[in-house]
Each structure stands twice: as structure tokens, then as C-alpha cells.
Amino acid sequence: PNTDHAATVTHPLPAAFSDLLPHFLLEPDDVYIVKNKPVTLTCRSTPATQIYFKCNSEWVHQDQHLIERDVDPATGLPVMQVKIDISRQQVEKIFGLEDYWCQCVAWSTTGTQKSQKAYVRIAYLRKNFEEEPLGKEVALDQEVLLRCHPPEGVPAAEVEWQRNEGLIDPKTDPNFFITVDHNLIIKQARLADTGNYTCVAKNIVARRKSSSATVIVYVNGGWSTWATWSACSAICGRGWQKRSRSCTNPTPLNGGTSCESQSVQKSACTATCPVDGGWSEWSKWSPCGADCTMWRSRECTQPTPSTSGKDCQGLDLQSLNCTSEQCPQTASGAEDVALYVGIVAVALCLTLLLIVLVLVYRRKKEGLDADVADSSILTTGFQPMGIKPTKPENSHLLTIQPDLTTTTTSYQGTLRSRHEVAGKFSMSNGPLLEPLPNGSHTLHNGKLPSDPNDFMNRLSSQTYFKTLPRDNINTSYGTFNFLGGRLTLPNTGISLLIPPEAIPRGKIYEIYLTIQKKEDMRLPLAGCQTLLSPVVSCGPPGVVLTRPVILTMDHCSDACLENWAIRLKKQSYEGTWEDVLQLGEEVFSEPYYCQLEAETCRVFTEQLGRFALVGESLSMAAAKRLKLLLFAPAYCSTLEYNIRIYCMDDTQDLLKEVMQMERQMGGRLIDEPHVLLFKDSYHNLRLSIHDMPQAHWRSKLLTGYQEIPFYHIWSGSQQTLHCTFTLERQSLSTCDLTCTLCVWQVEGEGQSFTLDFNISKDIRPLDSDFLLMDNCTPALAGPSAFQIPYLIRQKICSSLDTPCPNGADWRLLAQRLKLDRHMSFFASKASPTSVILDLWETQHFHSGNLNQLAAVMAEIGKQEAMIFLVSDGEC
């Protein structure tokens, strides 16, 4: 090469080394340009007279070389080192055409040597990952694969994995394995492996993190072993015993499925009845002894007491003095004298006692003649338990059947509690309600006047009823006899039908109906369980019923039973909640049955108590109905304007509660309620506001949306969940508001509200439209509580209960009324027709049409259909 472009040694080599070729002590290596920093290439050779660089086949100018000379002390040979700098601009000139490379060439007097090529590349790392890890839900011990394809980069990025921001090192934890293509494998998922996983790519330029992938390691529940059978429920004869198991082997964790099938098993049992002991016949008398006494005995062996039976009562040994002929003459004369003296003393004592009794009797007789003004007091205390009449003309009130010709039959008169004489009602055995102190009930047209404060105070004073809410608005009660009646909580969808003959004749019960606050109940919910209905109490518990009553209440499930395991729960005296029924697995011999409709459930029960409907989702397709309500101030005098969105279970009692609460707060409904299906997908509920005129309004929300956690909604125990959007207007003169409110479940269904109204002149009657104005009487007793007159009902039952060969009986009635899916339940009752009519009464109390029922009877082909057309006099 031209001497202008080479580094030349001015001193010639020693003669001994003049024939050596140069060799390289240091060759240039591949380098990367980071950002705009130039890189340096270095070449070192001995012995060399000159060294130069060639880059992409072009010589590098001599001025760009930095030369250093030295002498190797061991050999005395000259050492030459040359450096050049390469800038980013030099590389970019040929970027895309070929790689930029440089090579070092060393000269000696003998010849030349070329170094290896050093490639110069511009380093970079792109921002976006080509494939990011995705979250997963995996079972315990399952293998987990998280994929990661790092961003493109030069040099190629190195990959590491983090869990919850901590570095994963497969060397220290062999349960992790990172593949050559950067994927992470968890060989056997452990509970501790639950967390947020991040793929991290890095090179000399930058460090990039992928989005986090949430891995949830769940544990599916497993049954424990069965506990031992409980004692038989019957003391004597046929009864039930049960055993239980728990879903704790293992316990479901992190959303794992709960155990399938039943946690309680019941089995029939027969208890051996206790046998009380009985005496055998007396033995023969013994011979007369020396003490002039003879004996006889008997044994408790006819039968012998067993199974905790009572022992025989009385003596098992009896003695008797012998007659003088049988007794040996051994007594002395002194003993005979003592015997006679004793007999005389006993006679004197008996005479004195008789005189005292005569005196006491005469004195009492004189006092009674002076004090008794009405001899009826002597017999009143011994009358049978009943109702004391206050007027002679009403003495037939509860002893004979009233006129039942029409549904408006009325009772007129006063009912007084028997406790005025006898002290208290004689009701059935059990923890029943104490009677009204010194009170009376007047029944007129079947309506019961109420004094809620007195009633609730008396209830809460008793042990079992201390958990009842002292809320008169959501409580109704009444006094009922065998004619039955109805209790209703207006605007809640909750009612209790007491059919005729459900209360035994001769009994009078004071019955209540109330709603419990969900947050006070602390209903135990596990796994995927959720509360689907209000918690309703009816009682008092323990009263004897001869037929099932019907409790009606709303539910919020989507009514797709293939996605649900729905159970009826009842609270025991001890406060624990027990499953008494699972829909689809009813045992008709049990005292409970439930009919599930689209939005309502009707519980047939022969025992009063506290009930709730609980659902357990069987798949992620199971959904609850949520009611979405929008409220805002009825009057706003500030720049801020608050919109509240309630997300609650779709039941009438919660709608009533929110409407009443907002009315007290001065709020009003600003759009029609919407219904949203909320699925068991573990995804939260999001709420956002859009499309506001930015020139007049702005949202004070700092984030793009608000969020309600999934479990807050799914548990069903929080009644008034809501979010507030605070808006600010530019001036007080701004009154027109237009915007869109969106409510949706992540990866699920959504609803939107489009608002366009004047906040100061909004006269839309939305409140009155959607707060149901149910003005029904809370308590109705007797015939006025039913659509079907009592006598007509009896004729229908007697006509249809008897099986008919051509099927024209109660089965056809159930089919015509579209109740045939409950045919097995009806068949298990003594009078299937009466249960069908009870169900018809609950479904058609407000809209019942007797003519339609008559038409159904006519379709069946029964001549008894004419009974609907008889005159009042004939009935």
C-alpha cells in the first residue's frame, strides 16, 4: 500500500529476525455500537514494520490510526499497536447492504499477515414482545407452560423469568425449567407457585418486561370420611338418623371446585321402644312366725324393664299380722297392757283431728258466700281451652263453620285471649309465642289490625327471637285459626300462604313474617356458593301444622338448573344453617319442597323458621341477575353533580330498600333500571362514563373506570353496592347533561345508560313507575285471603282427589294449570287437589280469575264445574 496510508517503522529490524513474518498479539473482536457512542478496534503485532486497517475492503486513512510502539524486553523485537475509532454514522452508511467489518494487516520485511475480521453492528432491542405469557388457572401438581418470545434485538436478548418481581433461578429451585426457546415450565404446580409471572428480556442496550401473567394454583375440594351415624331421631319406633362429611380433604382453595354430591346422608332407623316393668303375681303367704307376722313377695318380671323403661312402683314384700289361732302364745301380760294403751291413744288423736277439719270447713264456706257474686267463676276455670266470647251473638265465631258463600265473608266481633281467665294460650308443645297481655283482636272483613311495636317487643324478649330485626316496615303478623290466611310484606315479593286446615282445629296461632338483614345473618358460604334470595323468617317455629304452608320470595338466579346446585337452607335453634332441600333431588317424604319459577321461588314447608336460597355454580356459565339503578340529586345547587349506580341482586326487597334510602337522601331515579347477567367467571364489574360535552362538564374520576370486585357481588351478602361518579359543570347555568354510562363484567355481558336530560327541570315520573305501589293488606285471615270460596274448594277436592280411569282427576287439573312438572310431589300428599289449589292461590292472588278455573274444570269434563255458578243461598 501507499506509504501515506500505513504506519511505518523507521528503524530496521535486527538481522537475526529479518526473515520473520509478523504475528498478532491482539486481533480486533466483534463490537456493538450502543446508542451514539463510537467503538474502538485494536490490533497488536510483532515484528512489524507497518500495520493498517481495512474496513469493508477500503483502507482506513492513516490519520485515523492511533499508533503505539514498544520493544519486547524478552526478544528485543519491536511491538506495534494500532487503534481506530468507528462511529455510528460510518456503519449506517452501508446499513442494510452488508455487515460492516474491519480487518488488520501487519507488514514485515519478509511478508504480510491478516487478522480476523471484526464485525461492527449497531445494537438495539425493540419494545414489543413477539409473544407474551398468558395467565392460567391450574390444578395442584399440574404442569404449567408459560410461553415467551422476546423482542427482536442485536445482540439477541437474554431472557430471565420473575415471579412477583423476584428472580426465578432453576438451579436453586429445580421445579422450574427454562427451555432453549425461553419458555418457562413449572413441573408440578404448588400453592406457593401462585403469583404474577413476568418475562424479562435484556441486552447491552435495554431491558424489557412483558405484561404479568397471573397463575392461580387451585385445589379442588375432596370429601372427608363419613362421620358416624347420629342417634335415631325417634325414641320409640321409626325415625331418622344422619351422618355427615365435610369438603375438607382437601378444602377447596383459590376457586377450586367444591365437592359434588351430598354432605349429609339420611337413613331410616327403628328405635327399640322402652319397656316398663310389671309385677308378677304375689307369692303365697309364709307360715306365721314367732313375731305373729307372715310374709309374701312378688318380682318385677312381668315384664322385666328394658331399654330405659321404668322400674315397677310399689313394694315387692308385704307383711300381715297373724290371727290369734295361728300366732304362737309367747306374749306376756305386760305386753298386752301396752298394746291396749297404744290403741286408746291413737283413737283420741283421730277424734281431735276430725274436730279441727270440721271447724276449717265451716269458716271457708262462710267466706265464699260473702265474696262470690257470680257462680260462673266456679266453672270457668274448668272449661275447655277456647276463646272467651264477649257477646252472646258471637259465641259461634270459632266453633261452627261460618257462611262461606262468597269470598267477602266477614267476621264481626271481638276475640279475646283466654288468658284473662286461664293465664295464657294453650298452644302446642314447643317454643311458641307468648300471648298478648291483656289484649284483644277485632277481625273485620278478614283484616287484622296490628300493633307492630308491641308485637316486636314481645318477640325480641324471647330467647329464639332476639335475632329478629326490630323493623316494623318489613314485618307483618296476624292471628289465624283452621280457616287459614295470608301474610304479605308489601313491595318485597314476599308472602306466606296458610291454607285452610293447615292449622289444626281448636288451635289459634299468632304468626309473623319478616325479612332479615343479610349482613346480620353471616350466612356461611363456601367455594362458589352465593345467596340467591332474601333471608326470610316466619314463625314462631315449633307450631304444629297438618299441611304445608307456602312461603313465596324472589330469587336472582338465571333459573338454568343445569348450571346450578340450588339448596334451601334453614337455621336451627342453635343458630347453625342446615341444607334441608336440594332442587332436583327432593325427597317427598321430607317436610320441604321448592318450586322455582323464572324470578320467584315458592317453598312448601310443614315447619316454620328462617329460610334462604343458596346457589352453588356448577360451571362458569352460571349467572345471577343484577339490577342496575341510576340515582342523582333531585335538586343540585353546586357545581358538583353526583350520579350513583347501584348494582344489586334483582329482588324486589332490595329495590324497595334502595328506593326508600335514596328518597331519604334526596335522590331520584334518572333512568329506567337495567338487568345484567353476572357470571361466575371471577371477573370484576367495571363502570365508566363517556361522551360528556367537554366544554360544559368534566368527570373528577382520575382513572378510566371504577371497579367492583367479583366476590363482593357474588357473595350476595352486601345489599347496596354502588359506585359514585362525581361530575363538575363549568357554571351553575349549565343544566343540560348528556353522557353514556357503561356497566360491564370483564370478558362478559354489559349494559349502557344513555342520559340526556335537564338536571334542574327533570319531571320524568321514573320513581313512581318503578317503585311498585303494592297496597295489599299485610295480614288477611279467613276466606278473604283466598280467591276460591271454602265450600267450593272442598267440592273440587272431593271431586278430583279420587283417581279416575280416564285420567279426569287431579292429574289433569295439574296439567291444564301447567303444574305437571310437580306431579310426583302432588301425588305424595293426602289431598293432591288441595295442594294444587294452594299453589294456584299463591300464583294468582292479585290476578286470579275464577272463571278461568271454572273453564279448566269444564275442560276436564267434570259436572262439578257447575258449582262455580250456584247462588249464594245454595252455598
ZAZA-272804 format. One line per 4 residues: number of its first residue (from 1); their letters; for each residue x, y, z of C-alpha. Coordinates in steps of 0.25 Angstrom, whole numbers. Layout:
<torgus>
NUM> a> X,Y,Z; ...
</torgus>
This chain:
<torgus>
1> pntd> 0,0,0; 3,15,-1; 12,19,10; 3,31,13
5> haat> -8,20,18; 2,12,26; 9,12,39; 24,10,37
9> vthp> 35,6,46; 47,16,44; 57,6,50; 60,-6,42
13> lpaa> 59,-20,49; 71,-27,54; 78,-36,44; 75,-49,53
17> fsdl> 60,-46,51; 59,-40,38; 53,-53,32; 41,-54,42
21> lphf> 27,-52,38; 19,-43,47; 9,-50,56; -3,-44,64
25> llep> -2,-42,79; -16,-36,79; -27,-37,68; -39,-28,67
29> ddvy> -52,-34,72; -67,-32,68; -73,-20,75; -86,-13,76
33> ivkn> -89,2,76; -99,6,87; -107,18,84; -97,28,78
37> kpvt> -84,24,85; -73,21,75; -65,8,77; -50,5,77
41> ltcr> -43,-6,69; -29,-10,74; -18,-18,66; -4,-22,72
45> stpa> 7,-30,65; 22,-33,65; 31,-32,58; 24,-22,49
49> tqiy> 29,-10,41; 15,-5,38; 0,-8,41; -12,-3,35
53> fkcn> -27,-5,36; -36,-8,24; -52,-7,26; -61,-13,16
57> sewv> -49,-15,6; -46,0,7; -33,5,14; -35,14,27
61> hqdq> -28,27,25; -14,28,33; -19,40,41; -30,31,47
65> hlie> -20,22,53; -14,23,67; 0,17,67; 8,12,79
69> rdvd> 22,6,78; 29,-3,88; 40,-13,89; 38,-27,95
73> patg> 48,-28,106; 50,-43,105; 53,-44,90; 57,-29,87
77> lpvm> 47,-29,75; 38,-17,73; 24,-18,76; 14,-9,69
81> qvki> -1,-6,73; -11,2,65; -25,7,69; -36,13,61
85> disr> -50,18,65; -63,14,57; -75,23,58; -90,20,57
89> qqve> -90,29,44; -80,20,37; -87,8,40; -101,14,36
93> kifg> -95,18,22; -95,3,18; -107,-2,27; -115,-12,20
97> ledy> -106,-14,9; -96,-23,16; -90,-24,30; -79,-14,34
101> wcqc> -66,-21,37; -51,-17,39; -38,-25,37; -24,-22,42
105> vaws> -12,-25,32; 3,-25,38; 15,-24,30; 30,-28,32
109> ttgt> 42,-29,23; 38,-44,20; 23,-42,17; 9,-39,22
113> qksq> -1,-45,31; -16,-42,32; -24,-42,45; -38,-48,47
117> kayv> -50,-39,42; -57,-31,53; -71,-28,51; -77,-15,56
121> riay> -92,-15,58; -102,-5,63; -108,-10,76; -123,-9,79
125> lrkn> -135,-16,86; -149,-14,81; -160,-11,91; -171,-21,88
129> feee> -170,-36,91; -173,-45,80; -181,-54,89; -184,-51,104
133> plgk> -188,-61,115; -203,-63,118; -209,-65,131; -215,-78,135
137> eval> -223,-85,146; -217,-99,148; -219,-110,158; -210,-114,168
141> dqev> -198,-123,163; -201,-120,149; -190,-116,139; -190,-101,135
145> llrc> -185,-96,122; -183,-80,121; -178,-76,107; -169,-64,104
149> hppe> -163,-59,91; -154,-47,94; -154,-35,85; -144,-34,73
153> gvpa> -131,-29,77; -116,-28,74; -109,-35,80; -120,-45,83
157> aeve> -127,-43,96; -124,-51,108; -137,-56,116; -140,-58,130
161> wqrn> -153,-60,138; -158,-53,150; -169,-57,160; -175,-46,168
165> egli> -163,-37,164; -153,-48,169; -143,-55,160; -146,-69,157
169> dpkt> -134,-78,158; -135,-92,153; -122,-96,160; -128,-93,173
173> dpnf> -142,-98,170; -142,-110,161; -157,-109,160; -155,-98,150
177> fitv> -149,-101,136; -146,-90,125; -145,-96,111; -136,-92,100
181> dhnl> -147,-84,93; -149,-76,106; -162,-83,111; -164,-85,126
185> iikq> -168,-99,131; -174,-102,145; -172,-117,146; -182,-118,157
189> arla> -191,-107,161; -190,-104,176; -199,-94,184; -187,-85,186
193> dtgn> -185,-84,171; -198,-75,171; -193,-62,166; -191,-52,155
197> ytcv> -180,-56,145; -172,-47,136; -163,-50,125; -151,-41,125
201> akni> -142,-39,112; -129,-31,113; -117,-28,105; -106,-17,105
205> varr> -116,-7,100; -128,-8,109; -137,-17,118; -151,-20,114
209> ksss> -162,-26,123; -174,-34,118; -188,-32,124; -190,-40,136
213> atvi> -197,-53,135; -205,-58,147; -204,-72,150; -214,-77,160
217> vyvn> -212,-91,166; -225,-96,171; -229,-108,179; -242,-116,176
221> ggws> -249,-120,189; -250,-134,194; -259,-141,203; -255,-145,217
225> twat> -259,-159,222; -273,-160,227; -275,-157,242; -282,-168,250
229> wsac> -297,-169,249; -305,-160,259; -315,-165,269; -328,-169,264
233> saic> -338,-157,264; -349,-165,270; -349,-170,284; -358,-181,280
237> grgw> -362,-187,267; -358,-182,253; -349,-169,251; -337,-164,244
241> qkrs> -322,-163,246; -312,-156,239; -297,-155,236; -289,-144,230
245> rsct> -276,-141,223; -268,-129,220; -261,-123,208; -248,-123,215
249> nptp> -240,-134,209; -235,-125,203; -242,-112,205; -245,-104,192
253> lngg> -235,-93,190; -233,-81,180; -246,-84,173; -245,-99,173
257> tsce> -258,-107,171; -265,-111,183; -269,-125,186; -280,-131,178
261> sqsv> -292,-139,183; -298,-138,197; -291,-135,210; -302,-141,219
265> qksa> -308,-155,217; -321,-159,224; -325,-173,227; -338,-179,233
269> ctat> -336,-185,247; -345,-192,257; -342,-189,271; -346,-200,281
273> cpvd> -357,-195,290; -355,-195,305; -362,-206,313; -367,-202,327
277> ggws> -366,-213,337; -378,-220,342; -381,-228,355; -383,-243,355
281> ewsk> -394,-249,364; -392,-249,379; -386,-262,385; -393,-270,395
285> wspc> -393,-265,410; -382,-270,418; -385,-278,431; -388,-269,443
289> gadc> -375,-266,450; -371,-265,465; -374,-250,464; -388,-252,459
293> tmwr> -385,-248,445; -386,-255,432; -380,-250,418; -382,-251,403
297> srec> -374,-245,391; -374,-242,377; -364,-239,366; -363,-228,355
301> tqpt> -362,-239,343; -376,-237,336; -369,-231,328; -355,-228,333
305> psts> -352,-213,330; -343,-211,318; -338,-200,308; -338,-190,319
309> gkdc> -352,-194,323; -358,-190,337; -356,-200,349; -368,-205,356
313> qgld> -375,-196,366; -379,-201,380; -374,-211,390; -368,-225,386
317> lqsl> -370,-230,400; -383,-230,408; -385,-234,423; -398,-237,431
321> ncts> -401,-240,446; -405,-254,448; -419,-257,455; -418,-262,470
325> eqcp> -420,-276,466; -408,-276,457; -399,-268,466; -391,-275,476
329> qtas> -395,-271,490; -381,-265,494; -386,-251,498; -386,-247,513
333> gaed> -397,-240,521; -389,-227,522; -388,-227,507; -403,-228,505
337> valy> -406,-216,514; -396,-207,506; -404,-211,493; -417,-207,499
341> vgiv> -411,-193,504; -406,-190,490; -419,-193,483; -426,-183,492
345> aval> -416,-172,489; -418,-174,474; -433,-173,476; -432,-159,483
349> cltl> -423,-153,473; -432,-157,462; -444,-150,469; -437,-137,471
353> lliv> -433,-137,456; -447,-139,452; -452,-127,460; -441,-118,454
357> lvlv> -445,-121,440; -460,-118,443; -456,-104,448; -448,-101,436
361> yrrk> -459,-105,426; -469,-96,433; -460,-84,433; -457,-85,418
365> kegl> -472,-87,414; -475,-74,421; -465,-66,413; -469,-72,400
369> dadv> -483,-68,402; -479,-54,405; -469,-52,393; -475,-59,381
373> adss> -485,-51,373; -485,-59,360; -485,-74,362; -479,-76,348
377> iltt> -465,-74,353; -466,-88,359; -468,-94,346; -460,-84,337
381> gfqp> -446,-90,341; -451,-104,337; -456,-100,323; -448,-106,310
385> mgik> -438,-97,304; -444,-87,294; -448,-73,292; -456,-66,303
389> ptkp> -468,-59,296; -471,-45,299; -485,-44,293; -495,-56,293
393> ensh> -497,-54,278; -483,-56,274; -481,-69,282; -481,-77,269
397> llti> -469,-70,264; -459,-81,264; -468,-93,268; -476,-94,255
401> qpdl> -473,-93,241; -476,-78,236; -484,-75,224; -474,-77,212
405> tttt> -483,-74,200; -475,-63,195; -460,-58,196; -464,-46,204
409> tsyq> -470,-53,216; -466,-45,228; -464,-47,243; -470,-36,252
413> gtlr> -468,-37,267; -457,-37,277; -447,-48,280; -441,-48,294
417> srhe> -430,-57,299; -433,-68,309; -422,-63,318; -432,-53,324
421> vagk> -436,-65,332; -427,-77,330; -414,-68,329; -409,-72,315
425> fsms> -412,-79,302; -411,-94,302; -403,-96,289; -395,-108,285
429> ngpl> -382,-113,291; -370,-105,287; -365,-91,288; -377,-83,284
433> lepl> -380,-69,284; -386,-64,298; -400,-58,297; -404,-43,296
437> pngs> -404,-38,310; -418,-33,313; -421,-30,299; -431,-34,288
441> htlh> -432,-34,273; -444,-29,265; -446,-36,252; -454,-28,241
445> ngkl> -455,-33,227; -443,-42,229; -433,-31,232; -425,-32,245
449> psdp> -421,-19,252; -407,-18,256; -398,-12,267; -384,-15,262
453> ndfm> -377,-8,273; -384,-17,284; -382,-29,275; -367,-28,272
457> nrls> -364,-24,287; -371,-37,291; -364,-45,281; -350,-40,284
461> sqty> -351,-42,299; -351,-57,296; -338,-65,294; -340,-70,280
465> fktl> -346,-57,274; -335,-48,279; -328,-48,265; -341,-43,258
469> prdn> -340,-29,252; -348,-19,260; -352,-13,247; -367,-11,247
473> ints> -367,-7,232; -363,-21,228; -371,-29,238; -385,-34,237
477> ygtf> -393,-43,247; -407,-48,249; -415,-57,258; -420,-70,250
481> nflg> -429,-82,252; -432,-94,244; -438,-85,233; -424,-80,229
485> grlt> -420,-67,223; -409,-59,217; -397,-50,222; -391,-41,212
489> lpnt> -379,-31,212; -383,-20,202; -374,-17,191; -364,-28,194
493> gisl> -370,-40,187; -370,-48,200; -383,-55,205; -387,-66,214
497> lipp> -400,-74,210; -406,-82,221; -416,-91,214; -429,-96,221
501> eaip> -428,-107,230; -412,-105,232; -415,-101,246; -422,-112,254
505> rgki> -436,-109,258; -437,-103,272; -423,-96,271; -420,-82,269
509> yeiy> -406,-77,265; -401,-63,265; -391,-64,253; -381,-54,248
513> ltiq> -373,-51,235; -361,-43,234; -348,-40,225; -335,-42,232
517> kked> -323,-32,228; -313,-41,221; -301,-34,227; -306,-38,241
521> mrlp> -308,-53,237; -294,-56,233; -299,-68,225; -287,-78,223
525> lagc> -284,-78,208; -273,-87,203; -266,-88,189; -275,-84,178
529> qtll> -287,-82,187; -296,-69,186; -308,-64,193; -320,-64,183
533> spvv> -331,-59,191; -334,-51,203; -333,-57,217; -348,-59,222
537> scgp> -353,-62,236; -367,-68,238; -371,-73,251; -372,-76,262
541> pgvv> -364,-89,260; -369,-101,266; -384,-99,263; -391,-112,259
545> ltrp> -396,-111,244; -405,-122,238; -402,-117,224; -390,-109,217
549> vilt> -391,-94,217; -385,-87,204; -374,-77,206; -372,-68,194
553> mdhc> -360,-60,191; -351,-55,179; -338,-60,175; -328,-55,166
557> sdac> -322,-67,158; -323,-69,143; -332,-81,146; -323,-90,138
561> lenw> -323,-102,147; -312,-109,139; -302,-99,143; -306,-98,158
565> airl> -308,-107,170; -318,-99,178; -321,-102,192; -331,-98,202
569> kkqs> -325,-94,216; -332,-94,229; -326,-88,242; -327,-97,254
573> yegt> -330,-93,268; -315,-94,271; -312,-83,260; -306,-93,250
577> wedv> -310,-93,236; -314,-107,230; -317,-111,216; -332,-117,216
581> lqlg> -334,-118,201; -327,-118,188; -335,-115,176; -336,-127,167
585> eevf> -333,-137,178; -345,-135,186; -350,-146,196; -365,-145,196
589> sepy> -366,-151,210; -358,-139,215; -366,-127,220; -360,-117,210
593> ycql> -362,-115,195; -358,-103,186; -364,-99,173; -354,-90,165
597> eaet> -360,-80,155; -353,-70,146; -352,-60,157; -359,-66,169
601> crvf> -358,-78,177; -369,-84,185; -365,-92,198; -375,-103,203
605> teql> -372,-105,217; -378,-112,229; -369,-105,239; -368,-90,241
609> grfa> -354,-84,243; -343,-76,236; -340,-79,221; -331,-75,210
613> lvge> -328,-80,196; -313,-82,193; -307,-86,180; -294,-93,176
617> slsm> -290,-91,162; -286,-103,154; -280,-96,143; -275,-82,139
621> aaak> -288,-81,131; -296,-79,144; -301,-65,145; -308,-56,155
625> rlkl> -318,-45,151; -313,-32,155; -322,-19,156; -315,-7,151
629> llfa> -321,6,157; -316,21,154; -319,32,164; -315,46,165
633> payc> -320,58,174; -334,63,172; -328,77,174; -314,82,171
637> stle> -309,96,175; -294,93,174; -284,91,162; -283,77,166
641> ynir> -293,67,162; -292,52,167; -298,40,160; -299,27,168
645> iycm> -300,14,161; -305,2,169; -302,-12,166; -311,-21,174
649> ddtq> -317,-35,173; -330,-34,165; -340,-36,176; -352,-27,180
653> dllk> -348,-25,194; -334,-19,191; -341,-10,181; -351,-5,191
657> evmq> -339,-3,201; -331,5,191; -343,14,187; -346,17,201
661> merq> -332,20,205; -330,29,193; -343,36,196; -337,40,210
665> mggr> -324,45,203; -332,54,194; -328,45,181; -337,41,170
669> lide> -337,31,159; -331,37,146; -333,25,136; -340,12,135
673> phvl> -334,1,143; -326,-10,134; -323,-24,137; -309,-30,135
677> lfkd> -306,-45,136; -293,-46,144; -286,-59,142; -277,-68,151
681> syhn> -265,-65,143; -257,-58,155; -256,-45,146; -259,-32,153
685> lrls> -270,-22,149; -266,-9,143; -273,4,142; -269,16,133
689> ihdm> -275,29,128; -273,34,113; -278,45,103; -279,57,112
693> pqah> -279,70,106; -265,75,110; -268,89,108; -278,89,120
697> wrsk> -275,76,128; -264,68,133; -262,56,141; -254,56,154
701> lltg> -250,42,153; -235,41,151; -236,27,145; -243,22,132
705> yqei> -253,13,140; -257,9,154; -257,-6,158; -265,-14,168
709> pfyh> -258,-27,172; -265,-40,167; -266,-46,181; -273,-34,187
713> iwsg> -284,-37,177; -284,-52,176; -286,-54,191; -299,-47,191
717> sqqt> -297,-42,205; -295,-27,202; -308,-21,199; -306,-7,194
721> lhct> -293,-8,186; -291,5,178; -281,14,171; -282,29,170
725> ftle> -278,37,158; -275,52,162; -277,62,151; -273,76,151
729> rqsl> -280,87,142; -274,99,137; -284,108,143; -298,108,150
733> stcd> -305,112,138; -301,98,131; -313,89,133; -313,80,121
737> ltct> -306,67,123; -303,57,112; -294,45,115; -293,30,114
741> lcvw> -291,21,126; -286,7,123; -286,-5,133; -280,-18,129
745> qveg> -273,-30,134; -259,-32,129; -260,-42,117; -275,-43,120
749> egqs> -288,-36,117; -290,-21,118; -301,-10,119; -301,4,116
753> ftld> -309,16,120; -311,28,110; -314,40,118; -320,53,112
757> fnis> -328,62,122; -328,75,129; -324,73,144; -332,85,149
761> kdir> -345,82,141; -346,67,140; -360,64,142; -360,49,137
765> plds> -368,40,147; -358,29,147; -359,28,163; -373,25,163
769> dfll> -372,16,151; -362,6,156; -366,6,171; -377,-4,171
773> mdnc> -389,2,178; -394,-11,185; -405,-6,194; -409,-20,199
777> tpal> -413,-23,213; -401,-29,221; -410,-39,228; -423,-45,223
781> agps> -430,-56,232; -441,-66,227; -448,-66,214; -444,-52,209
785> afqi> -430,-57,208; -433,-67,197; -439,-66,183; -447,-79,184
789> pyli> -458,-80,194; -456,-90,204; -468,-99,201; -465,-99,186
793> rqki> -451,-103,189; -456,-115,197; -465,-119,186; -453,-118,176
797> cssl> -444,-126,185; -455,-137,187; -457,-138,172; -443,-139,167
801> dtpc> -435,-146,178; -441,-159,175; -433,-166,163; -441,-167,150
805> pnga> -438,-178,140; -439,-168,128; -429,-158,136; -440,-147,138
809> dwrl> -435,-145,152; -425,-136,159; -414,-140,149; -422,-134,138
813> laqr> -424,-121,146; -409,-120,149; -406,-122,134; -417,-111,130
817> lkld> -411,-102,140; -397,-105,135; -392,-110,148; -390,-125,143
821> rhms> -375,-124,146; -378,-125,161; -387,-137,159; -379,-146,168
825> ffas> -380,-136,179; -395,-135,178; -396,-150,178; -389,-151,191
829> kasp> -400,-143,198; -413,-148,204; -421,-138,196; -413,-135,183
833> tsvi> -424,-125,178; -423,-116,191; -408,-115,189; -410,-111,174
837> ldlw> -421,-101,178; -412,-95,189; -401,-93,178; -411,-87,169
841> etqh> -415,-77,180; -401,-72,182; -399,-70,167; -412,-63,165
845> fhsg> -415,-55,178; -415,-42,171; -419,-46,157; -427,-59,160
849> nlnq> -439,-61,151; -449,-72,156; -456,-72,142; -443,-77,136
853> laav> -442,-88,147; -457,-92,144; -453,-93,129; -442,-103,133
857> maei> -451,-111,141; -461,-111,129; -449,-116,120; -447,-127,130
861> gkqe> -461,-131,127; -466,-131,142; -480,-128,144; -475,-121,157
865> amif> -471,-109,149; -485,-104,151; -482,-101,165; -476,-88,161
869> lvsd> -490,-84,157; -498,-87,169; -505,-76,176; -501,-70,189
873> gec> -513,-76,196; -509,-90,191; -495,-89,197
</torgus>
